[in-house]
């Protein structure tokens, strides 16, 4: 849906949001299994019916299966969504994802190479009634309003499900005992799927949204995401997220879509608070939790046989927790039904301050120092005089209290360095439009 150059209304509606998207293979993966889509409305009529639509999908599966699953999700969901034009947008989006799941599952069953392929999917649509999110998996949607960052989505992961069921403490989560990359829902592996709907959330001029895969949120903390999203321009924010994730190991593919609300025409007229109402639907027992419980139980038996009692007890406890969490999902009502209701879901699920701070600036300065050491060790040619000049300016601004501007300059230095390094390494990810200090 590309706006016509000869239609003034198309030109106007093309500028009601400013969006940028970026995807990177990361440092340890051979192929990029993430996919993304941006479908802004062409006109007022189109916006009133469908809104501005954005999607991120993170594929899973051996060989090219995950890549194919995420591609299908980003291709099929908008097609399905647009054909349900007689229904409310939330209902249409819900049906579109359910139908895409059936199609991905069918194609996986038909081809042994794609068997059990799957993908996460997070979709955001900005509508007259507000921002509506549809979600499966652990890719995330954030909303930045003023100096507060909100996570609008609930991670369908083992860790989050156990926390929600009250089975584990924050300390246990931080300890790393429970793997963070086990997801409990995805599109494709099963013939049916439960889709979370969230919102509508009020849309304000100046609000900014981030859709991202866990290759970003797993490496950049929420406390960092907020200030970066608030202080940097969309293109710079997306690039800095990718560079920062790669500097921290880049263990997964990294995808970011940043969306700015730039016009009064699409703000929510009724600026009320978020009223949470559950629909009362029940969830099915998660297959992923069943598998985790089975594996942990098997390990408990094996370690018990080997007379390794402490490890056997830990494995047994994890099996019980996984089973209890699965049962809690069935017993507790879910907010994911697309029933007739004015509000969906229970989001936002977390919120963080998005104001820049000197401790954050200093923490990121450590990243810059490590990058400099790596560049010098590998004898990459960099204009260090220019880098030092701008970083000194950033430090001076931070010392004088202008941390926002200090963070902007600091991020540009990192982006510049990473771009120079990519070019000298002959990377395929080298950009044609590097930041010039």
C-alpha positions as CSV (number, residue, x, y, z in Angstrom):
1,X,0.0,0.0,0.0
2,X,2.2,2.8,-1.2
3,X,0.7,6.3,-1.2
4,X,0.1,7.9,-4.6
5,X,2.3,10.9,-5.4
6,X,-0.7,12.7,-6.9
7,X,-3.0,12.3,-4.0
8,X,-2.7,15.1,-1.3
9,X,-4.6,13.0,1.2
10,X,-2.2,10.1,0.8
11,X,0.8,12.4,1.3
12,X,-0.8,13.8,4.4
13,X,-1.6,10.4,6.0
14,X,1.9,9.1,5.1
15,X,3.2,11.8,7.5
16,X,0.9,11.1,10.5
17,X,3.5,8.6,11.7
18,X,7.2,8.4,11.1
19,X,8.6,4.9,11.3
20,X,11.9,3.1,10.7
21,X,12.8,-0.6,10.8
22,X,16.0,-2.5,11.0
23,X,16.9,-6.1,11.2
24,X,20.4,-7.7,11.7
25,X,21.6,-11.3,11.7
26,X,23.5,-10.8,14.9
27,X,27.0,-12.2,15.7
28,X,26.3,-15.9,16.1
29,X,23.7,-16.9,13.6
30,X,24.2,-17.9,10.0
31,X,20.8,-16.7,8.7
32,X,18.3,-14.1,9.9
33,X,15.0,-15.8,10.9
34,X,13.3,-12.5,11.9
35,X,10.8,-10.8,9.7
36,X,9.0,-7.4,9.9
37,X,6.3,-5.5,8.2
38,X,5.1,-1.9,8.1
39,X,1.8,-1.1,6.5
40,X,0.8,2.5,7.2
41,X,-2.6,3.7,6.1
42,X,-2.9,5.5,2.8
43,X,-5.8,7.7,3.7
44,X,-8.2,8.8,6.5
45,X,-10.7,6.2,5.3
46,X,-8.1,3.4,5.4
47,X,-6.8,4.5,8.8
48,X,-10.4,4.6,10.3
49,X,-10.9,1.0,9.1
50,X,-7.5,-0.6,9.6
51,X,-5.2,1.9,11.3
52,X,-1.4,1.9,10.8
53,X,-0.2,-1.7,11.1
54,X,3.3,-2.9,12.1
55,X,4.5,-6.4,12.8
56,X,7.6,-8.3,14.0
57,X,8.0,-12.1,13.8
58,X,10.9,-14.2,15.2
59,X,11.1,-17.6,13.5
60,X,12.1,-20.9,15.1
61,X,13.1,-24.1,13.4
62,X,16.1,-25.9,11.9
63,X,17.5,-25.0,8.5
64,X,15.3,-22.5,6.8
65,X,12.1,-23.4,8.6
66,X,12.1,-20.5,11.1
67,X,12.9,-18.0,8.4
68,X,10.0,-19.4,6.3
69,X,7.6,-19.3,9.3
70,X,8.3,-15.7,10.1
71,X,8.1,-14.6,6.5
72,X,4.7,-16.3,6.2
73,X,3.4,-14.6,9.3
74,X,4.4,-11.1,8.1
75,X,2.9,-11.9,4.6
76,X,-0.3,-13.6,5.7
77,X,-1.5,-11.6,8.7
78,X,-1.9,-8.2,6.8
79,X,-3.7,-10.0,3.9
80,X,-6.1,-11.8,6.3
81,X,-6.6,-8.6,8.4
82,X,-7.6,-6.5,5.4
83,X,-10.2,-9.0,4.2
84,X,-12.1,-9.0,7.5
85,X,-13.2,-5.4,6.9
86,X,-16.8,-5.9,8.3
87,X,-15.5,-6.7,11.8
88,X,-13.9,-4.6,14.4
89,X,-10.2,-4.1,13.9
90,X,-9.3,-6.1,17.1
91,X,-11.5,-9.0,16.0
92,X,-10.1,-8.9,12.5
93,X,-6.5,-8.9,13.7
94,X,-7.3,-11.8,16.1
95,X,-8.8,-13.8,13.2
96,X,-6.0,-12.9,10.9
97,X,-3.4,-14.3,13.3
98,X,-5.4,-17.5,14.0
99,X,-5.8,-18.1,10.3
100,X,-2.1,-17.4,9.6
101,X,-1.3,-20.0,12.3
102,X,-3.5,-22.6,10.6
103,X,-1.8,-21.9,7.3
104,X,1.8,-22.1,8.7
105,X,0.9,-25.4,10.5
106,X,-0.6,-26.9,7.3
107,X,2.5,-26.0,5.3
108,X,4.8,-27.4,8.0
109,X,2.9,-30.7,7.9
110,X,3.1,-30.9,4.2
111,X,6.9,-30.5,4.0
112,X,9.2,-32.6,6.2
113,X,11.9,-29.9,6.1
114,X,9.4,-27.4,7.6
115,X,7.8,-29.8,10.1
116,X,7.1,-28.0,13.5
117,X,8.4,-24.7,12.2
118,X,7.2,-21.8,14.3
119,X,7.4,-18.1,14.8
120,X,6.5,-15.4,17.4
121,X,4.4,-12.5,16.2
122,X,3.7,-9.1,17.7
123,X,1.4,-6.8,15.8
124,X,0.6,-3.1,16.6
125,X,-2.2,-1.1,14.9
126,X,-2.8,2.6,15.6
127,X,-6.5,3.2,15.3
128,X,-9.0,5.9,16.0
129,X,-9.9,4.2,19.3
130,X,-6.2,3.9,20.3
131,X,-3.3,1.4,20.0
132,X,-4.3,-2.3,19.8
133,X,-1.8,-5.1,20.1
134,X,-2.1,-8.7,19.1
135,X,0.6,-11.0,20.3
136,X,1.9,-14.6,20.4
137,X,5.4,-15.4,21.8
138,X,8.1,-13.3,23.4
139,X,8.7,-10.5,20.8
140,X,7.6,-7.3,22.5
141,X,5.7,-4.1,21.9
142,X,6.6,-1.0,24.0
143,X,5.0,2.4,24.2
144,X,6.9,5.5,25.3
145,X,4.7,8.2,26.7
146,X,6.5,11.2,28.1
147,X,9.2,9.9,30.4
148,X,7.6,6.5,31.0
149,X,8.2,3.3,29.0
150,X,5.4,0.7,29.1
151,X,5.6,-2.9,28.0
152,X,2.3,-3.6,26.4
153,X,2.8,-7.3,25.8
154,X,3.2,-10.3,28.2
155,X,6.1,-12.6,27.3
156,X,4.7,-16.1,26.5
157,X,7.8,-17.7,28.0
158,X,8.4,-20.2,30.8
159,X,9.9,-17.5,33.1
160,X,7.0,-15.1,32.7
161,X,4.3,-17.8,33.0
162,X,5.9,-19.1,36.2
163,X,6.1,-15.5,37.6
164,X,2.5,-14.8,36.7
165,X,1.4,-18.0,38.4
166,X,3.3,-17.0,41.5
167,X,5.5,-20.1,41.4
168,X,8.9,-18.3,41.4
169,X,10.4,-15.2,42.9
170,X,12.3,-12.4,41.2
171,X,15.5,-13.7,42.8
172,X,15.0,-17.1,41.2
173,X,14.5,-15.5,37.8
174,X,17.7,-13.4,38.2
175,X,19.7,-16.5,39.2
176,X,19.2,-18.0,35.8
177,X,18.0,-21.4,37.0
178,X,15.0,-21.2,34.7
179,X,16.0,-20.8,31.0
180,X,14.8,-17.5,29.6
181,X,14.5,-18.6,26.0
182,X,11.8,-21.3,26.4
183,X,8.6,-19.9,24.9
184,X,5.1,-21.3,25.7
185,X,3.2,-20.1,22.6
186,X,4.1,-19.6,18.9
187,X,2.5,-19.7,15.5
188,X,2.9,-22.9,13.5
189,X,3.8,-25.9,15.6
190,X,0.1,-26.6,16.6
191,X,-3.1,-26.5,14.6
192,X,-4.6,-23.9,17.0
193,X,-3.2,-21.0,18.9
194,X,-4.2,-18.6,21.7
195,X,-3.7,-15.0,20.7
196,X,-3.4,-12.2,23.3
197,X,-5.2,-8.9,22.5
198,X,-4.2,-5.8,24.4
199,X,-5.7,-2.3,24.5
200,X,-6.8,0.0,23.1
201,X,-4.3,2.3,24.7
202,X,-4.6,6.0,24.2
203,X,-2.4,7.5,21.5
204,X,-0.8,10.9,22.1
205,X,1.1,13.1,19.7
206,X,4.8,12.5,20.4
207,X,4.3,9.0,21.6
208,X,6.8,6.5,20.3
209,X,6.4,2.7,19.9
210,X,9.1,0.0,19.7
211,X,8.4,-3.5,18.3
212,X,11.3,-5.9,18.7
213,X,12.4,-9.5,18.8
214,X,14.1,-11.0,21.9
215,X,17.5,-10.6,20.2
216,X,17.1,-7.0,21.2
217,X,15.2,-7.1,24.5
218,X,17.4,-10.0,25.7
219,X,20.6,-7.8,25.4
220,X,19.3,-4.3,26.1
221,X,17.5,-3.8,29.4
222,X,14.2,-2.0,29.8
223,X,16.0,0.6,31.9
224,X,18.2,1.3,28.8
225,X,15.5,1.0,26.2
226,X,13.4,3.8,27.6
227,X,16.1,6.6,27.6
228,X,17.5,5.5,24.3
229,X,14.0,5.5,22.7
230,X,13.2,8.9,24.1
231,X,16.5,10.7,23.4
232,X,17.4,9.5,19.9
233,X,15.8,10.0,16.6
234,X,14.0,6.8,15.3
235,X,16.7,5.8,12.8
236,X,19.5,6.4,15.3
237,X,17.5,4.5,18.1
238,X,17.0,1.5,15.9
239,X,20.7,1.4,14.8
240,X,21.9,1.9,18.4
241,X,19.7,-0.9,19.6
242,X,21.2,-3.2,17.0
243,X,24.8,-2.1,17.7
244,X,24.4,-2.4,21.4
245,X,22.9,-5.9,21.1
246,X,25.9,-7.0,18.9
247,X,28.4,-5.4,21.2
248,X,27.0,-7.6,24.0
249,X,27.5,-10.8,22.0
250,X,24.7,-10.6,19.5
251,X,23.6,-14.2,20.2
252,X,20.4,-13.9,18.2
253,X,18.9,-12.1,15.3
254,X,17.9,-8.5,16.2
255,X,14.9,-6.6,14.8
256,X,13.5,-3.2,15.7
257,X,10.6,-1.1,14.4
258,X,10.4,2.4,15.9
259,X,7.1,4.3,15.3
260,X,6.6,8.0,16.1
261,X,3.1,9.6,16.3
262,X,3.7,12.9,14.5
263,X,0.2,14.4,13.8
264,X,-2.8,15.5,15.7
265,X,-5.1,13.7,13.3
266,X,-4.4,10.2,14.7
267,X,-4.4,10.9,18.4
268,X,-7.1,9.2,20.6
269,X,-9.9,11.7,21.2
270,X,-11.1,10.1,24.4
271,X,-8.0,10.3,26.6
272,X,-9.1,8.0,29.4
273,X,-7.1,5.7,31.6
274,X,-6.6,2.0,30.8
275,X,-9.5,-0.1,32.2
276,X,-8.5,-3.7,32.6
277,X,-11.3,-6.3,32.0
278,X,-10.8,-10.1,31.7
279,X,-13.0,-11.9,29.2
280,X,-13.2,-15.1,31.3
281,X,-11.9,-17.4,28.6
282,X,-9.8,-20.4,29.7
283,X,-6.4,-21.3,28.2
284,X,-5.3,-24.7,27.2
285,X,-2.4,-26.5,28.9
286,X,0.8,-25.3,27.3
287,X,2.7,-28.1,25.4
288,X,6.0,-26.3,26.1
289,X,5.3,-26.5,29.9
290,X,4.4,-30.2,29.5
291,X,7.7,-30.9,27.7
292,X,9.7,-28.9,30.3
293,X,8.0,-30.8,33.1
294,X,8.6,-34.2,31.4
295,X,12.3,-33.4,30.8
296,X,12.8,-32.2,34.4
297,X,11.1,-35.2,35.8
298,X,13.3,-37.5,33.6
299,X,16.4,-35.7,34.8
300,X,15.2,-36.0,38.4
301,X,14.9,-39.8,38.1
302,X,18.2,-40.1,36.3
303,X,20.1,-38.0,38.9
304,X,18.4,-39.8,41.7
305,X,19.5,-43.1,40.3
306,X,23.1,-41.7,40.1
307,X,22.7,-40.7,43.8
308,X,23.1,-37.0,43.0
309,X,20.3,-36.0,45.4
310,X,20.7,-32.2,45.3
311,X,20.5,-32.0,41.5
312,X,17.6,-34.5,41.5
313,X,15.7,-32.4,44.0
314,X,16.2,-29.2,41.9
315,X,15.0,-31.0,38.7
316,X,12.0,-32.4,40.5
317,X,11.0,-29.0,41.9
318,X,11.2,-27.5,38.4
319,X,9.0,-30.3,37.1
320,X,6.4,-29.6,39.8
321,X,6.6,-25.8,39.1
322,X,6.1,-26.3,35.3
323,X,3.1,-28.6,35.9
324,X,1.6,-26.2,38.5
325,X,2.0,-23.3,36.1
326,X,0.3,-25.2,33.3
327,X,-2.6,-26.1,35.6
328,X,-2.9,-22.4,36.7
329,X,-3.2,-21.4,33.0
330,X,-6.2,-23.6,32.7
331,X,-7.9,-22.6,35.9
332,X,-7.2,-18.9,35.8
333,X,-9.2,-16.8,33.2
334,X,-7.3,-15.4,30.3
335,X,-7.5,-11.9,28.8
336,X,-6.9,-13.0,25.3
337,X,-10.3,-13.6,23.9
338,X,-11.6,-11.5,21.0
339,X,-15.0,-11.2,22.6
340,X,-17.1,-8.1,22.4
341,X,-15.5,-5.8,25.1
342,X,-14.2,-2.3,25.2
343,X,-10.9,-3.4,26.6
344,X,-8.7,-6.4,26.0
345,X,-6.0,-7.9,28.1
346,X,-4.3,-6.7,31.3
347,X,-1.5,-4.5,29.8
348,X,0.6,-2.6,30.3
349,X,2.6,-5.3,32.2
350,X,5.6,-3.3,33.2
351,X,6.7,0.3,33.3
352,X,10.0,2.0,33.7
353,X,11.4,5.5,33.9
354,X,12.6,6.7,30.5
355,X,14.7,9.7,31.6
356,X,18.4,9.6,30.9
357,X,20.7,9.5,33.9
358,X,24.4,10.0,34.5
359,X,24.9,6.4,35.8
360,X,23.4,5.1,32.5
361,X,25.7,7.4,30.5
362,X,28.7,6.1,32.5
363,X,27.6,2.5,32.1
364,X,27.4,2.9,28.3
365,X,30.8,4.6,28.4
366,X,32.2,1.3,29.5
367,X,30.8,-0.3,26.4
368,X,32.4,2.4,24.3
369,X,35.7,1.8,26.1
370,X,35.5,-2.0,25.3
371,X,34.7,-1.2,21.6
372,X,37.8,1.1,21.4
373,X,40.0,-1.6,22.9
374,X,38.8,-4.1,20.4
375,X,39.3,-1.7,17.5
376,X,42.8,-0.9,18.5
377,X,43.6,-4.6,19.1
378,X,42.4,-5.5,15.6
379,X,44.2,-2.5,14.1
380,X,41.0,-1.0,12.5
381,X,41.6,2.4,11.1
382,X,39.4,5.0,13.0
383,X,39.6,8.7,13.3
384,X,40.2,8.6,17.0
385,X,40.8,12.4,17.2
386,X,37.2,12.9,16.0
387,X,35.9,10.2,18.3
388,X,37.7,11.7,21.4
389,X,36.5,15.2,20.5
390,X,32.8,14.2,20.5
391,X,33.1,11.9,23.5
392,X,34.7,14.7,25.5
393,X,31.9,16.9,24.6
394,X,29.4,14.3,25.7
395,X,31.2,13.9,29.0
396,X,31.2,17.6,29.6
397,X,27.4,17.8,28.9
398,X,26.7,14.9,31.3
399,X,28.8,16.7,34.0
400,X,26.7,19.8,33.5
401,X,23.4,18.0,33.7
402,X,22.4,17.8,30.0
403,X,22.4,14.0,30.0
404,X,19.9,13.7,27.2
405,X,22.2,15.5,24.7
406,X,25.2,13.6,26.2
407,X,23.5,10.3,25.5
408,X,22.6,11.4,21.9
409,X,26.3,12.2,21.2
410,X,27.5,9.1,22.9
411,X,25.2,6.9,20.9
412,X,26.3,8.5,17.6
413,X,30.0,7.8,18.5
414,X,29.1,4.1,19.1
415,X,27.1,3.9,15.8
416,X,30.0,5.6,13.9
417,X,32.6,3.2,15.4
418,X,30.5,0.2,14.6
419,X,30.0,1.3,11.0
420,X,33.7,1.9,10.5
421,X,34.5,-1.5,11.9
422,X,31.8,-3.3,9.7
423,X,33.2,-1.6,6.6
424,X,36.7,-2.7,7.3
425,X,35.7,-6.2,8.1
426,X,33.8,-6.3,4.8
427,X,30.5,-7.0,6.6
428,X,27.3,-7.5,4.5
429,X,25.5,-5.5,7.2
430,X,27.5,-2.3,6.5
431,X,25.2,0.6,6.0
432,X,25.2,3.0,3.1
433,X,24.1,5.8,5.3
434,X,26.5,5.8,8.3
435,X,26.2,8.5,11.0
436,X,28.8,11.2,10.4
437,X,30.1,12.8,13.5
